[in-house]
Amino acid sequence: MKLFVGNLPFTMDSEGLRRLFEDAGFQVDSASVVEDRMTQRSRGFGFVETPQGDEAIEAMSQKTIGGRALTVNEARPKSDNGGGFGGGRGRGDRNGGGRRERY
């Protein structure tokens, strides 16, 4: 079962996430912390694959790591409609620029 793990400390990396679940007694098939593409810094969430999903959810939900209570639940599949993370058009850059409409 693939689990979403949210509210991770920003210092947590994929190996740390794996160890967190293994130290709690769970078999971990894979673990990955999602990183910002530009800064390579953790975005504060990740995914863990374990055959003990339901038990891991119950044991790890609200566990406090680095002063933060974890959120753990079953991961939802990516949608095909382009929803979720990512941008759209016309949002501009960080300097306030962007596409201008002509009338």
The first five atom37 places (N, CA, C, CB, O) and aatype in JSON, in Angstrom:
{
  "aatype": [12, 11, 10, 13, 19, 7, 2, 10, 14, 13, 16, 12, 3, 15, 6, 7, 10, 1, 1, 10, 13, 6, 3, 0, 7, 13, 5, 19, 3, 15, 0, 15, 19, 19, 6, 3, 1, 12, 16, 5, 1, 15, 1, 7, 13, 7, 13, 19, 6, 16, 14, 5, 7, 3, 6, 0, 9, 6, 0, 12, 15, 5, 11, 16, 9, 7, 7, 1, 0, 10, 16, 19, 2, 6, 0, 1, 14, 11, 15, 3, 2, 7, 7, 7, 13, 7, 7, 7, 1, 7, 1, 7, 3, 1, 2, 7, 7, 7, 1, 1, 6, 1, 18],
  "atom_mask": [
    [1, 1, 1, 1, 1],
    [1, 1, 1, 1, 1],
    [1, 1, 1, 1, 1],
    [1, 1, 1, 1, 1],
    [1, 1, 1, 1, 1],
    [1, 1, 1, 0, 1],
    [1, 1, 1, 1, 1],
    [1, 1, 1, 1, 1],
    [1, 1, 1, 1, 1],
    [1, 1, 1, 1, 1],
    [1, 1, 1, 1, 1],
    [1, 1, 1, 1, 1],
    [1, 1, 1, 1, 1],
    [1, 1, 1, 1, 1],
    [1, 1, 1, 1, 1],
    [1, 1, 1, 0, 1],
    [1, 1, 1, 1, 1],
    [1, 1, 1, 1, 1],
    [1, 1, 1, 1, 1],
    [1, 1, 1, 1, 1],
    [1, 1, 1, 1, 1],
    [1, 1, 1, 1, 1],
    [1, 1, 1, 1, 1],
    [1, 1, 1, 1, 1],
    [1, 1, 1, 0, 1],
    [1, 1, 1, 1, 1],
    [1, 1, 1, 1, 1],
    [1, 1, 1, 1, 1],
    [1, 1, 1, 1, 1],
    [1, 1, 1, 1, 1],
    [1, 1, 1, 1, 1],
    [1, 1, 1, 1, 1],
    [1, 1, 1, 1, 1],
    [1, 1, 1, 1, 1],
    [1, 1, 1, 1, 1],
    [1, 1, 1, 1, 1],
    [1, 1, 1, 1, 1],
    [1, 1, 1, 1, 1],
    [1, 1, 1, 1, 1],
    [1, 1, 1, 1, 1],
    [1, 1, 1, 1, 1],
    [1, 1, 1, 1, 1],
    [1, 1, 1, 1, 1],
    [1, 1, 1, 0, 1],
    [1, 1, 1, 1, 1],
    [1, 1, 1, 0, 1],
    [1, 1, 1, 1, 1],
    [1, 1, 1, 1, 1],
    [1, 1, 1, 1, 1],
    [1, 1, 1, 1, 1],
    [1, 1, 1, 1, 1],
    [1, 1, 1, 1, 1],
    [1, 1, 1, 0, 1],
    [1, 1, 1, 1, 1],
    [1, 1, 1, 1, 1],
    [1, 1, 1, 1, 1],
    [1, 1, 1, 1, 1],
    [1, 1, 1, 1, 1],
    [1, 1, 1, 1, 1],
    [1, 1, 1, 1, 1],
    [1, 1, 1, 1, 1],
    [1, 1, 1, 1, 1],
    [1, 1, 1, 1, 1],
    [1, 1, 1, 1, 1],
    [1, 1, 1, 1, 1],
    [1, 1, 1, 0, 1],
    [1, 1, 1, 0, 1],
    [1, 1, 1, 1, 1],
    [1, 1, 1, 1, 1],
    [1, 1, 1, 1, 1],
    [1, 1, 1, 1, 1],
    [1, 1, 1, 1, 1],
    [1, 1, 1, 1, 1],
    [1, 1, 1, 1, 1],
    [1, 1, 1, 1, 1],
    [1, 1, 1, 1, 1],
    [1, 1, 1, 1, 1],
    [1, 1, 1, 1, 1],
    [1, 1, 1, 1, 1],
    [1, 1, 1, 1, 1],
    [1, 1, 1, 1, 1],
    [1, 1, 1, 0, 1],
    [1, 1, 1, 0, 1],
    [1, 1, 1, 0, 1],
    [1, 1, 1, 1, 1],
    [1, 1, 1, 0, 1],
    [1, 1, 1, 0, 1],
    [1, 1, 1, 0, 1],
    [1, 1, 1, 1, 1],
    [1, 1, 1, 0, 1],
    [1, 1, 1, 1, 1],
    [1, 1, 1, 0, 1],
    [1, 1, 1, 1, 1],
    [1, 1, 1, 1, 1],
    [1, 1, 1, 1, 1],
    [1, 1, 1, 0, 1],
    [1, 1, 1, 0, 1],
    [1, 1, 1, 0, 1],
    [1, 1, 1, 1, 1],
    [1, 1, 1, 1, 1],
    [1, 1, 1, 1, 1],
    [1, 1, 1, 1, 1],
    [1, 1, 1, 1, 1]
  ],
  "atom_positions": [
    [[0.85, -1.17, 0.0], [0.0, 0.0, 0.0], [0.9, 1.24, 0.0], [-0.97, 0.0, 1.23], [1.89, 1.3, 0.73]],
    [[0.54, 2.2, -0.81], [1.29, 3.46, -0.86], [0.64, 4.46, 0.08], [1.34, 4.03, -2.32], [-0.57, 4.7, 0.03]],
    [[1.46, 5.04, 0.96], [0.97, 5.98, 1.96], [1.49, 7.38, 1.68], [1.39, 5.53, 3.37], [2.63, 7.56, 1.26]],
    [[0.64, 8.35, 1.92], [1.03, 9.76, 1.92], [1.44, 10.1, 3.34], [-0.14, 10.7, 1.4], [0.73, 9.78, 4.29]],
    [[2.6, 10.75, 3.49], [3.07, 11.17, 4.81], [3.28, 12.68, 4.75], [4.4, 10.42, 5.23], [4.18, 13.16, 4.06]],
    [[2.46, 13.42, 5.46], [2.52, 14.87, 5.43], [2.98, 15.46, 6.74], [0.0, 0.0, 0.0], [3.05, 14.78, 7.76]],
    [[3.3, 16.74, 6.68], [3.76, 17.53, 7.82], [5.12, 17.06, 8.33], [2.73, 17.47, 8.95], [5.4, 17.08, 9.53]],
    [[5.96, 16.62, 7.38], [7.32, 16.21, 7.73], [8.17, 17.44, 8.02], [7.95, 15.37, 6.6], [7.94, 18.51, 7.46]],
    [[9.17, 17.3, 8.89], [10.12, 18.39, 9.06], [10.83, 18.65, 7.73], [11.15, 18.07, 10.19], [11.09, 17.7, 6.99]],
    [[11.14, 19.88, 7.43], [11.77, 20.21, 6.16], [13.2, 19.68, 6.06], [11.77, 21.71, 5.97], [13.8, 19.7, 4.99]],
    [[13.75, 19.2, 7.17], [15.09, 18.61, 7.15], [15.05, 17.12, 6.82], [15.76, 18.82, 8.49], [16.1, 16.51, 6.63]],
    [[13.88, 16.53, 6.76], [13.74, 15.09, 6.5], [14.04, 14.79, 5.04], [12.32, 14.6, 6.87], [13.55, 15.48, 4.14]],
    [[14.86, 13.75, 4.81], [15.12, 13.3, 3.45], [14.52, 11.9, 3.27], [16.66, 13.3, 3.14], [13.95, 11.34, 4.21]],
    [[14.67, 11.34, 2.08], [14.05, 10.04, 1.78], [14.6, 8.93, 2.67], [14.28, 9.69, 0.32], [13.84, 8.07, 3.12]],
    [[15.89, 8.94, 2.91], [16.48, 7.9, 3.77], [15.97, 8.04, 5.21], [18.03, 7.99, 3.75], [15.72, 7.04, 5.87]],
    [[15.82, 9.26, 5.68], [15.27, 9.49, 7.02], [13.83, 9.01, 7.13], [0.0, 0.0, 0.0], [13.44, 8.47, 8.16]],
    [[13.05, 9.21, 6.08], [11.66, 8.75, 6.08], [11.62, 7.23, 6.12], [10.91, 9.28, 4.84], [10.81, 6.65, 6.84]],
    [[12.5, 6.59, 5.36], [12.58, 5.12, 5.37], [12.92, 4.62, 6.78], [13.64, 4.62, 4.35], [12.26, 3.72, 7.31]],
    [[13.95, 5.22, 7.38], [14.35, 4.81, 8.74], [13.25, 5.02, 9.76], [15.59, 5.58, 9.16], [13.07, 4.21, 10.67]],
    [[12.5, 6.11, 9.62], [11.41, 6.41, 10.55], [10.41, 5.27, 10.6], [10.69, 7.7, 10.14], [9.99, 4.86, 11.68]],
    [[10.03, 4.75, 9.43], [9.05, 3.67, 9.37], [9.69, 2.32, 9.75], [8.44, 3.59, 7.97], [9.05, 1.51, 10.42]],
    [[10.92, 2.09, 9.32], [11.59, 0.83, 9.68], [11.84, 0.75, 11.18], [12.92, 0.69, 8.92], [11.69, -0.32, 11.77]],
    [[12.23, 1.85, 11.8], [12.46, 1.86, 13.24], [11.18, 1.61, 14.03], [13.07, 3.19, 13.66], [11.23, 1.16, 15.17]],
    [[10.04, 1.9, 13.41], [8.75, 1.64, 14.06], [8.29, 0.2, 13.8], [7.68, 2.63, 13.56], [7.22, -0.2, 14.25]],
    [[9.11, -0.58, 13.07], [8.81, -1.99, 12.87], [8.11, -2.34, 11.57], [0.0, 0.0, 0.0], [7.59, -3.44, 11.43]],
    [[8.09, -1.43, 10.62], [7.4, -1.68, 9.36], [8.38, -2.01, 8.24], [6.54, -0.47, 8.98], [9.47, -1.43, 8.16]],
    [[7.98, -2.94, 7.39], [8.75, -3.23, 6.18], [8.5, -2.1, 5.2], [8.36, -4.63, 5.56], [7.35, -1.73, 4.97]],
    [[9.56, -1.55, 4.62], [9.43, -0.43, 3.69], [9.95, -0.88, 2.33], [10.2, 0.84, 4.2], [11.13, -1.22, 2.19]],
    [[9.07, -0.87, 1.33], [9.48, -1.2, -0.03], [10.12, 0.0, -0.72], [8.29, -1.7, -0.85], [11.07, -0.15, -1.49]],
    [[9.59, 1.19, -0.44], [10.19, 2.42, -0.97], [9.75, 3.59, -0.1], [9.78, 2.65, -2.45], [8.7, 3.55, 0.54]],
    [[10.57, 4.62, -0.1], [10.26, 5.85, 0.64], [10.86, 7.01, -0.13], [10.8, 5.8, 2.11], [12.01, 6.94, -0.56]],
    [[10.08, 8.07, -0.31], [10.62, 9.25, -1.0], [9.97, 10.51, -0.45], [10.38, 9.14, -2.52], [8.76, 10.6, -0.27]],
    [[10.83, 11.48, -0.2], [10.37, 12.81, 0.22], [10.35, 13.67, -1.04], [11.3, 13.43, 1.35], [11.31, 13.68, -1.81]],
    [[9.27, 14.39, -1.24], [9.13, 15.26, -2.42], [9.93, 16.53, -2.18], [7.63, 15.59, -2.72], [9.81, 17.17, -1.14]],
    [[10.76, 16.88, -3.18], [11.62, 18.06, -3.07], [11.23, 19.11, -4.09], [13.09, 17.67, -3.26], [10.72, 18.8, -5.17]],
    [[11.48, 20.35, -3.74], [11.28, 21.47, -4.66], [12.3, 21.34, -5.79], [11.43, 22.85, -3.92], [13.48, 21.08, -5.54]],
    [[11.86, 21.51, -7.02], [12.75, 21.33, -8.17], [13.87, 22.36, -8.21], [11.96, 21.41, -9.44], [14.98, 22.04, -8.64]],
    [[13.61, 23.56, -7.79], [14.61, 24.62, -7.87], [15.62, 24.55, -6.72], [13.93, 25.98, -7.87], [16.83, 24.67, -6.94]],
    [[15.14, 24.36, -5.5], [16.02, 24.44, -4.33], [16.48, 23.08, -3.82], [15.32, 25.16, -3.23], [17.4, 23.0, -3.0]],
    [[15.84, 22.0, -4.28], [16.12, 20.64, -3.81], [15.8, 20.48, -2.32], [17.59, 20.28, -4.05], [16.26, 19.53, -1.68]],
    [[15.01, 21.39, -1.77], [14.62, 21.35, -0.37], [13.31, 20.57, -0.24], [14.47, 22.78, 0.22], [12.46, 20.63, -1.13]],
    [[13.16, 19.87, 0.85], [11.93, 19.11, 1.1], [10.71, 20.02, 1.05], [12.01, 18.4, 2.46], [10.76, 21.17, 1.49]],
    [[9.62, 19.49, 0.49], [8.36, 20.24, 0.48], [7.49, 19.87, 1.67], [7.6, 19.99, -0.83], [6.37, 20.35, 1.79]],
    [[8.0, 19.02, 2.57], [7.29, 18.7, 3.8], [6.35, 17.52, 3.7], [0.0, 0.0, 0.0], [5.55, 17.29, 4.6]],
    [[6.43, 16.76, 2.6], [5.62, 15.55, 2.5], [6.35, 14.52, 1.65], [4.22, 15.85, 1.91], [7.3, 14.84, 0.93]],
    [[5.88, 13.29, 1.74], [6.5, 12.21, 0.98], [5.58, 11.01, 0.9], [0.0, 0.0, 0.0], [4.41, 11.07, 1.28]],
    [[6.13, 9.92, 0.39], [5.37, 8.7, 0.18], [6.17, 7.5, 0.66], [4.97, 8.54, -1.29], [7.39, 7.44, 0.48]],
    [[5.47, 6.55, 1.26], [6.07, 5.31, 1.73], [5.23, 4.16, 1.2], [6.17, 5.27, 3.3], [4.0, 4.19, 1.27]],
    [[5.9, 3.14, 0.65], [5.19, 1.93, 0.24], [5.52, 0.84, 1.23], [5.58, 1.51, -1.22], [6.69, 0.54, 1.49]],
    [[4.48, 0.24, 1.8], [4.63, -0.83, 2.78], [3.46, -1.8, 2.66], [4.72, -0.24, 4.22], [2.33, -1.38, 2.41]],
    [[3.71, -3.1, 2.84], [2.62, -4.06, 2.82], [1.76, -3.98, 4.09], [3.16, -5.47, 2.66], [0.69, -4.58, 4.16]],
    [[2.23, -3.26, 5.09], [1.52, -3.12, 6.36], [0.83, -1.77, 6.45], [2.48, -3.31, 7.54], [0.88, -1.12, 7.5]],
    [[0.2, -1.34, 5.37], [-0.34, 0.0, 5.27], [-1.29, 0.42, 6.38], [0.0, 0.0, 0.0], [-1.1, 1.47, 6.99]],
    [[-2.31, -0.39, 6.64], [-3.3, -0.01, 7.65], [-2.68, 0.12, 9.04], [-4.44, -1.02, 7.69], [-2.99, 1.04, 9.79]],
    [[-1.79, -0.81, 9.36], [-1.12, -0.76, 10.67], [-0.21, 0.47, 10.76], [-0.31, -2.06, 10.9], [-0.13, 1.12, 11.8]],
    [[0.48, 0.77, 9.65], [1.37, 1.93, 9.64], [0.59, 3.22, 9.79], [2.19, 1.96, 8.35], [1.03, 4.13, 10.49]],
    [[-0.55, 3.31, 9.13], [-1.39, 4.52, 9.26], [-1.76, 4.73, 10.72], [-2.66, 4.41, 8.38], [-1.63, 5.83, 11.25]],
    [[-2.24, 3.66, 11.36], [-2.68, 3.78, 12.74], [-1.53, 4.13, 13.68], [-3.34, 2.49, 13.19], [-1.69, 4.95, 14.59]],
    [[-0.38, 3.5, 13.47], [0.75, 3.71, 14.38], [1.45, 5.05, 14.17], [1.75, 2.6, 14.21], [1.92, 5.66, 15.13]],
    [[1.51, 5.52, 12.92], [2.33, 6.69, 12.61], [1.54, 8.0, 12.56], [3.03, 6.48, 11.3], [2.13, 9.07, 12.66]],
    [[0.23, 7.93, 12.41], [-0.58, 9.15, 12.38], [-0.46, 9.88, 13.7], [-2.06, 8.84, 12.08], [-0.58, 9.28, 14.77]],
    [[-0.22, 11.16, 13.63], [-0.08, 12.04, 14.77], [1.19, 11.8, 15.59], [-1.27, 11.9, 15.66], [1.37, 12.39, 16.65]],
    [[2.08, 10.93, 15.1], [3.38, 10.77, 15.76], [4.14, 12.08, 15.58], [4.2, 9.54, 15.17], [4.15, 12.64, 14.49]],
    [[4.77, 12.56, 16.63], [5.46, 13.84, 16.58], [6.93, 13.64, 16.22], [5.33, 14.58, 17.92], [7.66, 12.92, 16.9]],
    [[7.34, 14.3, 15.13], [8.72, 14.26, 14.66], [9.19, 15.7, 14.48], [8.85, 13.44, 13.32], [8.6, 16.45, 13.71]],
    [[10.23, 16.07, 15.18], [10.75, 17.43, 15.06], [9.72, 18.49, 15.43], [0.0, 0.0, 0.0], [9.7, 19.57, 14.85]],
    [[8.86, 18.17, 16.4], [7.84, 19.12, 16.84], [6.63, 19.21, 15.92], [0.0, 0.0, 0.0], [5.79, 20.1, 16.09]],
    [[6.53, 18.3, 14.94], [5.42, 18.32, 13.99], [4.66, 16.99, 14.05], [5.94, 18.6, 12.54], [5.28, 15.93, 14.02]],
    [[3.34, 17.06, 14.12], [2.51, 15.85, 14.15], [2.29, 15.36, 12.72], [1.13, 16.13, 14.86], [1.75, 16.09, 11.88]],
    [[2.72, 14.14, 12.43], [2.6, 13.59, 11.09], [1.17, 13.35, 10.69], [3.38, 12.3, 10.98], [0.32, 13.05, 11.52]],
    [[0.91, 13.48, 9.41], [-0.36, 13.09, 8.8], [-0.04, 11.9, 7.91], [-1.03, 14.28, 7.99], [0.77, 12.01, 7.0]],
    [[-0.68, 10.77, 8.16], [-0.41, 9.57, 7.37], [-1.75, 8.99, 6.93], [0.41, 8.51, 8.19], [-2.62, 8.71, 7.75]],
    [[-1.89, 8.81, 5.62], [-3.09, 8.16, 5.09], [-2.77, 7.52, 3.74], [-4.24, 9.17, 4.94], [-1.69, 7.7, 3.19]],
    [[-3.72, 6.76, 3.23], [-3.5, 6.09, 1.96], [-3.38, 7.13, 0.85], [-4.64, 5.09, 1.66], [-4.19, 8.05, 0.75]],
    [[-2.35, 6.96, 0.03], [-2.12, 7.91, -1.07], [-3.2, 7.71, -2.13], [-0.71, 7.72, -1.69], [-3.6, 6.59, -2.43]],
    [[-3.65, 8.81, -2.69], [-4.61, 8.76, -3.8], [-3.85, 8.75, -5.11], [-5.62, 9.96, -3.74], [-2.8, 9.39, -5.21]],
    [[-4.35, 8.05, -6.1], [-3.65, 8.05, -7.39], [-3.68, 9.43, -8.04], [-4.26, 7.02, -8.34], [-4.6, 10.21, -7.8]],
    [[-2.66, 9.7, -8.87], [-2.64, 10.97, -9.6], [-3.84, 11.01, -10.52], [-1.32, 11.14, -10.4], [-4.23, 10.0, -11.09]],
    [[-4.42, 12.19, -10.67], [-5.56, 12.33, -11.57], [-5.06, 12.57, -12.99], [-6.49, 13.47, -11.12], [-3.96, 13.1, -13.18]],
    [[-5.85, 12.19, -13.98], [-5.49, 12.37, -15.38], [-5.89, 13.74, -15.92], [-6.13, 11.29, -16.21], [-5.53, 14.08, -17.04]],
    [[-6.63, 14.52, -15.14], [-7.12, 15.79, -15.65], [-6.18, 16.97, -15.41], [-8.44, 16.08, -15.03], [-6.55, 18.12, -15.63]],
    [[-4.97, 16.68, -14.95], [-4.0, 17.76, -14.75], [-4.18, 18.48, -13.43], [0.0, 0.0, 0.0], [-3.52, 19.49, -13.19]],
    [[-5.06, 18.0, -12.57], [-5.26, 18.65, -11.28], [-4.11, 18.38, -10.34], [0.0, 0.0, 0.0], [-3.14, 17.7, -10.71]],
    [[-4.21, 18.88, -9.17], [-3.16, 18.66, -8.19], [-2.1, 19.72, -8.27], [0.0, 0.0, 0.0], [-2.39, 20.9, -8.49]],
    [[-0.87, 19.32, -8.1], [0.22, 20.27, -8.09], [0.56, 20.7, -9.5], [1.45, 19.69, -7.41], [0.32, 19.96, -10.46]],
    [[1.11, 21.87, -9.62], [1.49, 22.38, -10.92], [0.77, 23.68, -11.19], [0.0, 0.0, 0.0], [-0.17, 24.04, -10.48]],
    [[1.21, 24.35, -12.19], [0.64, 25.66, -12.46], [-0.29, 25.66, -13.65], [0.0, 0.0, 0.0], [-0.52, 24.63, -14.28]],
    [[-0.78, 26.79, -13.92], [-1.61, 27.01, -15.09], [-0.94, 28.06, -15.94], [0.0, 0.0, 0.0], [0.27, 28.23, -15.87]],
    [[-1.72, 28.77, -16.74], [-1.14, 29.83, -17.56], [-1.51, 31.18, -16.99], [-1.61, 29.71, -19.03], [-2.53, 31.33, -16.3]],
    [[-0.67, 32.15, -17.28], [-1.0, 33.53, -16.92], [-0.78, 33.88, -15.47], [0.0, 0.0, 0.0], [-1.32, 34.88, -14.98]],
    [[-0.02, 33.11, -14.78], [0.21, 33.41, -13.37], [1.33, 34.4, -13.15], [0.5, 32.16, -12.61], [1.42, 35.0, -12.08]],
    [[2.17, 34.57, -14.13], [3.25, 35.55, -14.0], [4.46, 34.97, -13.32], [0.0, 0.0, 0.0], [4.44, 33.85, -12.82]],
    [[5.52, 35.76, -13.31], [6.72, 35.31, -12.61], [6.78, 35.99, -11.25], [8.0, 35.61, -13.45], [5.86, 36.72, -10.87]],
    [[7.84, 35.75, -10.52], [7.88, 36.3, -9.17], [8.1, 37.8, -9.13], [8.97, 35.64, -8.39], [7.99, 38.41, -8.07]],
    [[8.4, 38.41, -10.28], [8.57, 39.86, -10.34], [7.26, 40.56, -10.77], [9.71, 40.22, -11.31], [7.25, 41.77, -11.02]],
    [[6.19, 39.8, -10.85], [4.91, 40.4, -11.18], [4.59, 40.42, -12.66], [0.0, 0.0, 0.0], [3.53, 40.91, -13.06]],
    [[5.47, 39.9, -13.46], [5.22, 39.86, -14.91], [4.21, 38.79, -15.25], [0.0, 0.0, 0.0], [3.71, 38.09, -14.37]],
    [[3.91, 38.67, -16.46], [2.98, 37.62, -16.87], [2.35, 37.98, -18.19], [0.0, 0.0, 0.0], [2.68, 39.0, -18.79]],
    [[1.46, 37.17, -18.62], [0.79, 37.36, -19.89], [-0.22, 38.49, -19.76], [0.11, 36.06, -20.36], [-0.98, 38.54, -18.78]],
    [[-0.24, 39.39, -20.72], [-1.21, 40.47, -20.71], [-2.24, 40.25, -21.79], [-0.51, 41.82, -20.89], [-1.92, 39.86, -22.91]],
    [[-3.44, 40.49, -21.45], [-4.53, 40.36, -22.41], [-4.62, 41.61, -23.24], [-5.86, 40.07, -21.72], [-4.48, 42.72, -22.71]],
    [[-4.85, 41.46, -24.51], [-5.06, 42.62, -25.39], [-6.52, 42.7, -25.73], [-4.2, 42.52, -26.67], [-7.17, 41.69, -26.02]],
    [[-7.05, 43.91, -25.71], [-8.47, 44.1, -26.02], [-8.65, 44.91, -27.26], [-9.19, 44.77, -24.88], [-9.78, 45.17, -27.67]]
  ]
}
